């Protein structure tokens, strides 16, 4: 089975990479804690967005394809996998 295409997330991930490098510089420069925490919160929010997009693409591509294939075991496996992932998100 072909995987979903997540290349659309590269721009966002590169932006996050830049933000992370900025926090590293802030630590090296011994910047104010609250300023670092603000940047860390922004990175976490951006990562959550990427996570949501990847999950959506997984459902729209991989899970839907497994269900449409008519292969009951494959569909059940993908649904079980999805439920495991969603369970990890909520915990």
C-alpha positions in Angstrom: 0.0 0.0 0.0 1.2 3.5 -0.9 1.7 5.9 2.0 0.1 9.4 2.2 2.2 12.2 0.9 3.3 14.5 3.7 5.6 16.7 1.7 3.1 19.5 2.2 4.3 19.7 5.8 7.9 20.5 4.9 7.5 24.2 5.0 5.9 24.2 8.4 8.5 21.7 9.7 11.3 23.9 8.4 9.8 26.9 10.1 9.6 24.9 13.4 13.3 23.9 12.8 14.1 27.6 12.6 12.2 28.3 15.8 14.0 25.6 17.6 17.3 26.9 16.5 16.2 30.3 17.8 15.5 28.8 21.2 18.9 27.1 21.3 20.4 30.5 20.6 18.3 32.0 23.4 19.6 29.4 25.8 23.2 30.0 24.7 22.7 33.7 25.2 21.1 33.1 28.6 18.0 35.0 27.5 15.0 35.6 29.8 13.1 32.5 30.8 9.7 33.8 29.9 10.8 34.7 26.4 12.1 31.2 25.9 8.9 29.7 27.3 6.9 31.8 24.8 8.9 30.4 21.9 8.7 26.9 23.2 4.9 27.2 23.4 4.8 28.4 19.8 6.9 25.4 18.7 4.6 23.0 20.5 1.5 24.6 18.9 3.1 24.4 15.4 4.1 20.7 16.0 0.5 20.0 17.0 -0.7 21.5 13.7 1.7 19.2 11.8 0.6 16.2 13.9 -3.1 17.0 13.1 -2.4 17.4 9.3 -0.4 14.1 9.2 -3.2 12.3 11.0 -5.8 13.8 8.7 -3.8 12.7 5.7 -3.4 9.3 7.2 -7.2 8.9 7.6 -8.1 10.4 4.2 -5.5 8.3 2.4 -4.5 5.1 4.2 -7.6 4.4 6.3 -10.1 5.2 3.5 -8.1 3.2 1.0 -8.1 0.2 3.3 -11.8 0.4 3.8 -12.5 0.9 0.1 -10.3 -2.0 -0.9 -13.0 -4.4 0.4 -10.3 -6.4 2.3 -12.0 -6.8 5.7 -8.8 -7.6 7.6 -6.9 -4.7 6.1 -9.7 -2.3 7.0 -10.0 -3.7 10.5 -6.2 -3.4 11.0 -6.2 0.2 9.8 -9.1 1.1 12.1 -7.4 -0.6 15.0 -4.2 1.3 14.3 -6.1 4.6 14.0 -7.8 4.0 17.4 -4.4 3.2 19.0 -3.0 6.5 17.6 -6.0 8.5 18.7 -5.7 6.9 22.2 -2.1 8.0 22.4 -3.1 11.6 21.5 -5.7 11.8 24.2 -3.4 10.5 26.9 
